[in-house]
Amino acid sequence: MALAPLMLLPRSALSILREMGRHVLRHPVVGVMAIARDEDGKYLMIRRADTGTWSMPGGTLEWGETVRDALVREVREESGARVLDVGRLVGVYARPDRDVRFHAVTIAVEVTVDASRLGPSNPLEIREAKLFDRADLPVTLAMGTEDMLRDAMQGGAPTVE
């Protein structure tokens, strides 16, 4: 049994491990969302495989990774596009009901991309990547992220949720 070695620890150590696990597993996940546009002003969107809905490229921060590095990596993995410039902070979104999978704190940032070669690296996660004119953007986006895109389009001070 995998837990057998843990039973050899003193009771006080077990309670500390249990408390640590409770804190680690009950904290929000930090993520990034790229409000990505090409140099012609078209918005880069990705279609998720799990829900079939459109969204902006994004995902969770990996251990030891900066927000900038995560944006570059997620855009590349999910769309095949290359980040040319990281722009302004759109906002920090932390509403607990936004994502049904977990409580996420998402940092949304505008980026400019070279979208001349589109194609997700993992088609099991992302079905397609596509550029949209502002007038043709999907109305409903995955995980309630319409407000992130709206805030980016409106400009102004960053939103803090």
C-alpha positions in Angstrom: 0.0 0.0 0.0 1.4 3.4 -1.0 0.4 5.1 2.3 2.2 2.5 4.5 5.5 4.5 4.7 3.6 7.6 5.8 2.2 5.7 8.7 5.7 5.3 10.1 5.9 9.1 10.6 5.1 10.6 14.0 1.5 11.7 14.4 2.6 15.4 14.6 4.4 15.1 11.2 1.3 13.5 9.7 -0.9 16.4 10.9 1.5 18.9 9.4 1.5 17.1 6.1 -2.3 16.9 6.1 -2.5 20.7 6.8 0.0 21.4 4.1 -1.9 19.4 1.6 -5.1 21.1 2.6 -3.5 24.5 1.9 -1.8 23.5 -1.3 -4.8 21.9 -2.9 -7.2 24.6 -1.9 -5.5 27.6 -3.4 -6.4 29.3 -6.7 -4.5 28.4 -9.8 -2.7 31.2 -11.6 -3.3 31.5 -15.3 -2.7 33.8 -18.2 -5.0 34.9 -21.0 -3.5 36.5 -24.2 -5.7 39.1 -25.8 -3.9 38.5 -29.0 -4.1 40.6 -32.2 -2.1 40.4 -35.4 -0.5 43.5 -36.9 -3.7 44.1 -39.0 -5.7 44.2 -35.8 -7.5 40.9 -36.2 -8.1 38.9 -33.0 -6.6 35.5 -32.6 -9.0 33.0 -31.1 -8.7 29.3 -30.3 -11.5 26.7 -30.3 -11.4 24.4 -27.3 -11.8 20.7 -27.8 -13.5 20.0 -24.5 -16.3 22.5 -24.9 -16.2 23.3 -28.6 -16.3 27.0 -27.7 -14.0 29.8 -28.7 -11.6 31.6 -26.4 -8.3 33.5 -26.3 -5.1 31.5 -26.0 -4.2 30.9 -22.3 -3.5 28.5 -19.6 -1.8 28.0 -16.3 1.5 29.2 -15.2 4.1 26.5 -14.9 6.5 26.3 -11.8 9.3 28.8 -12.2 7.7 30.6 -15.2 7.1 34.3 -15.6 3.8 35.7 -16.8 5.5 36.9 -20.0 7.0 33.5 -20.6 3.7 31.8 -20.0 1.9 34.1 -22.5 4.5 33.3 -25.2 4.3 29.6 -24.5 0.5 29.4 -24.4 0.1 31.4 -27.6 2.6 29.2 -29.4 1.2 25.9 -28.1 -2.5 26.7 -28.6 -2.3 28.5 -31.9 1.1 28.2 -33.5 1.4 32.0 -33.6 4.5 33.8 -32.4 4.3 36.7 -29.9 6.0 39.8 -31.2 5.2 42.1 -28.3 3.7 41.9 -24.9 1.5 45.0 -24.3 -0.7 46.3 -21.5 -2.3 44.5 -18.6 -6.0 44.2 -19.3 -6.9 42.9 -15.9 -6.7 40.3 -13.1 -9.8 38.1 -13.0 -10.5 36.0 -10.0 -14.3 35.4 -9.7 -14.6 31.8 -8.3 -17.5 30.9 -10.5 -15.7 31.7 -13.8 -14.2 28.2 -14.4 -16.1 25.1 -13.3 -12.9 23.1 -13.0 -11.1 25.1 -10.3 -10.8 28.6 -8.9 -8.4 30.4 -11.2 -6.8 33.8 -11.0 -6.3 34.8 -14.6 -4.0 37.6 -15.7 -5.1 39.0 -19.1 -2.6 40.8 -21.2 -2.7 42.3 -24.7 -0.1 40.8 -27.1 0.7 41.3 -30.7 1.4 38.2 -32.7 2.7 36.9 -36.0 -0.2 34.6 -37.0 1.2 33.6 -40.4 1.5 29.9 -39.3 -1.6 28.9 -37.3 -2.1 25.4 -35.9 -2.4 24.1 -32.4 0.4 21.8 -31.1 -2.1 19.5 -29.3 -5.3 19.0 -31.3 -6.7 17.0 -28.4 -6.8 20.2 -26.4 -7.4 22.8 -29.1 -9.3 22.1 -32.3 -8.3 25.2 -34.3 -6.9 28.7 -34.2 -8.3 31.4 -36.3 -8.1 35.2 -36.8 -11.3 37.2 -36.5 -12.2 40.8 -37.5 -13.8 42.6 -34.5 -17.2 42.5 -36.2 -17.0 38.7 -36.7 -15.9 37.7 -33.2 -17.9 34.8 -31.5 -20.5 36.2 -29.1 -20.1 33.5 -26.4 -16.7 32.6 -25.2 -15.4 29.7 -23.1 -15.3 30.0 -19.3 -17.1 33.3 -19.2 -14.1 35.2 -20.7 -16.2 37.7 -22.8 -15.6 40.4 -20.2 -11.8 40.0 -20.6 -12.1 40.6 -24.3 -14.6 43.5 -23.8 -12.3 45.1 -21.2 -9.4 44.9 -23.7 -11.5 46.5 -26.4 -12.6 49.3 -24.2 -9.1 50.1 -23.0 -8.6 52.1 -19.8 -7.4 51.1 -16.4 -6.8 47.4 -15.7 -9.8 45.5 -14.2 -9.2 43.9 -10.8 -11.7 41.3 -9.8 
